[in-house]
C-alpha cells in the first residue's frame, strides 16, 4: 500500500489507480479512500485517481491530528501529497469534510493550478452570522454547536491516548449516541432516517474505528472553534467549479450551497432531489454519471 511523508513526518496512506488525467479525491467524515472505488472504477481507463486517507481514517487511522485546525492540517497534507506525486494540473473532488478541506486548501494554496474542482455538499461558512444563516445544520446551527460542546466537555480531562474500551461506559454511550444522531441527519430520505433512527449506533460503529475516538472529537472541535468562513477567498476562484447539492440536506442547507455560484463566476450547480448530505450513497447512479460528465467536460 502506498504511503507518503507529510511535512511533520507523519506517514499517510493513499490509493492510486487508473491512468490519464490525475484526479485527487477527498473523502467525507467517517469514510476512507476506498469509499471512492465504486464511483471511479468506470473511468479508470482514461483517468488516474489519487485517493487520500485523512488522518484518523482508513489507512491513516493511526496518524493523529496534531493541530486544532483540522481542515488546515488536511489541506497541508493534500499539498504534500501533490508534491510527493508531482501531479500536474489535477482535478480535485471533495465530499463533506473533504470538500471543507478543499476550501481550506484553496485558501492556502489557491485553485489556479487545478484543472477543475467538484464540491459535494458542503457550506462555504460553517457558523451562522448576521449575514449568513446557512451554516452547519442551518437554523439549528447554535443548538448543534451546543450539542457538540457538550460532547467535548464530557471528554474534557480524559487521556486521549486511552483505548476506547478503557473509557468509562457512560462516555462510550454518549459518544455513540452523538454520532448516531449526526449520521441520521445526513440522509434526506425518510426511509433512511427511520432505519438509522433504529440502528444508528450500529451504523456509527461500522463507519468509525472506536480507538480513533480522539481524531473524531478533534474534527468536531475544529468545526466549532475555528470559525471556518471561506466566502472571501472563494471570490478569487476562476477554476471551473461544479457544486453538487443534496436538495434535502439537513447538515448543510441547499440555499447556502447555491450561494457558492454567486461567489465563483461560472460555477455550475447540480441539485439532487430527494438526496440529503450523502449524495453518493442516496443517489449513487446519478452521482457516478455526474462524476463522469465532470471528468469529460473539464
N, C-alpha and C positions, 0 to 999 in steps of 0.2 A: 504494500500500500504506500502511495506517495505521501511524503511529508515535506514541509519547508520550514525554515527557521525564521521566526519573526524577529523584529528589531530588539526585543527584550530577551532573546534567546529561547523562547518557547517554541516547541515543535508542534505545528498544526497540520492536521490531516486534510487532504482534498482528494477528489476523484477527477480524472482527466480521461475523457473518451471522445471518439469521433475524429474527424479531420476536416480541415477547411477553416472558415472564419471562426475565430475564438469567441466564446460567449461565457461570461463569468456569472454563475448562478448563486444567489444568496438566499438561504432558506429561512423559514419562519421559526418563531419560538417553539420549542418542544420538538422540532424536527431535526433533520440531518441532511447531509449532502445527497445521500441515496434517495431521499424523497423525490428528487427531480427525475430519476431514471425513467419511470413510465412515460413521462411527458416529452423527454428529449430523444428517446430511442428512435422514434420515427424519422429523425432529422440528422442522425449521426454520420450519414454518408457524405454530407456536404457541410457539416458544421462540427466544430470542436466545442465540447462543453467542459468547463472547469468549474467544479462544484466544491466550494469551501465548507468545511465543518467549523462553525464558530466555536470559540472557547466554551467549554462546558457541554458541548453537544456532539453526538456521533463519535467519530474517530478522534476528536479533540476533547472528549468528555473529561479527561484527566487534567486538562490545562485550565488554570484558574484565571478569571478576570482579575486583574491587579489594579485597575483604576476605577474610580467612582463613575467615570464617564464611559459606560459600556459601549455606546454607539461609536464614540471616538476611537476606542481601542479596536473595535471591529473594523472601522474604516482604515486604521493604520495597518491592520492585518491584511486587509484586501490589497492595499497598496504594496505591501511587502510580497504578497503572492504574485501580483502582476510583475513586479521587478524580478522576482525569482524565475518566473517562466518567460520573461522578456516578451510579454504579449503586446502585439502591435495593433492598435485601433480595434479593441474588442467591443462587442456589445456587452451590456450588463442587464441582468434581470434580478429584481429584488422583491421579496414577498414578506409582508408584515414587518417583523424586526429586521429582516434582511433589506426591506425597502427603506426603513428608517436609517439603517446603517449606510445604505447607498446615498441617501440625502446628506448624512454626516460626511461621507466620502466626498461628495460634490462640494460641500462647504470647505473642506480642507484642500482638495486637490483639483477640483473642477471636473467638468464633464467634457471639456474640449477634445481630449484625446480618445474619447469613446465614439464608436460608430453610431450607437443608439442606446437608449435605456428604456426598459419596460418596468413600470412601477405597479405593483399588485397590492391593492387595498391597504393604504396607509395614509394618515393625515400629514400635512406639512407642518402642523403645530400641535403638540401633544396636550398642552394645558389650555383651558378656556381663558379668554382675556376679554377686556371691554370691546375689542374689535374682532373677536373670534369666539364662536360658540360651537365649533365642530371638532373639538379635541377628542381625546380618548373617552369613549362612552357618551359623547355628545352632551346632552343636558344633564346626564348623571356624572359628569366629569369630577366634580369635587367629592361627591359621595364615593366614587370609585377610588379616588386618591385616599380618602379616609380609610376605606377598607384595606387598601394597600399599606397605609401607615400602621394600621392595627396589626397586620400580619408581621411587618418588620419589627414593630415594638415587642411583639410576643417573643421574637428571637433575639432581642437585644441582650447582649452579655453571654450568649451561647457561643461556645467554641466552634468556629466554622470548619474546623478540621475533623469534627466528630462524624463517624459514620451515621447514616440516617437512623439505623435501628437502635443506636445508643441515645437518641433524643428522647425526652420524656414523651410518653404516649399521647398526652393532650396536645403537644406541639405537632406530633406526626399527624394527628387527626385534623388539626387546624390547617396545616399545610395542604393536605389532600383536599379538604373541603373548599379552600380558597381557589385552588387551581381547577377543581371540578367545575365550580361556578364560572370561572373565566372561560374554560373551554366550551361550556354550554352556550355562552353568549356569542361564541364565534360563528355559530351556524344560523343561517337565515330561515331554513326550513323548520316549520313547527314540528314535523316528524322527528328530525334530528334532535331538536331541543328536548322533546319528550323522552327520547331514548337516552340522551345524556343526562337528563334530569334524574332518571332512574339509575343510570350506571356511570355517571360522570367520574366518580372516584376511580373506577376500574379503567376508564379511558385515559385518565391522567396517569395512571400507573403504567399504561402501555407506552405513552409518549415520553414520560420523564424518567430518568435514571435517579432513583432516590438519593444515592450518595453524592449526586451533584446538586443537592438542595441549595448549597451556598451560592452557586452560579445563578440559579434561577432567582433567588432573592436579590442578588446584585442587579439583575436585569430589572426587576420590579422597582428597586430603589432608584436606579438610574432614570427611569421614566418619570418618577415622581419628583426627584430632586434636581434634575439637570436643566429644566426649563427649555426643552428642545423646541426651537422655532426656526424653521428653515426657509420661511417665506422670502425674506430679503435676499438670501443667497440664490434662491431659485430664479429670481428675476434676471440673473445674468446668463442663464442656460440658453444655448442656441442649438444644442444637440437634439436630434429627433427623439421625442419622448412620447411613449404610449402609457396611458393611465388606465388600469383595469379596476373597475369599481364594482363591488358587491352591492347591488341596489338595496338589499335588505340588511346590510352590515350594521350591527349594533355597536361593534367595537369602534369603528371609525365611520361616522355618518357620511353618506354619499355626497351631501352638499359640500362638505369640506374638501373631499377629493376632487370634485368637479372644479373647485377653485384653483387647482393646480394649473388648469388650462388658461386661467386668467393671468397667472404668474409667468408661464413659459410660452412664448409665442410659438404657435404651430403645434402645440401638444394635442394629441388625439386621445379622446376619452371613449372607452369601450365599457358599457354597462352590462352587467349580468343580472337579469331579472330573476328574482327568487333566491339568489345566492347571498349568503352573508359574507363574513370575513374570509372564510376559507374557500375562495373561488375554485382553486384547483381540485378540491375534494367534492364540492357540491355541484360543480359544472365541469367535470373532468374533460368530457369530449370537446366542449366548446373552448375550454382553456387551451387544450392541445392544438386545436385548429387555429386559435388566435395567435398562439406562440409561433406556429408555422408561418402565418401571414407576416408576423413581425420579422421573422428571420428572412423571409423572401423579399420584403419591401424596404428594408433598411440596410 
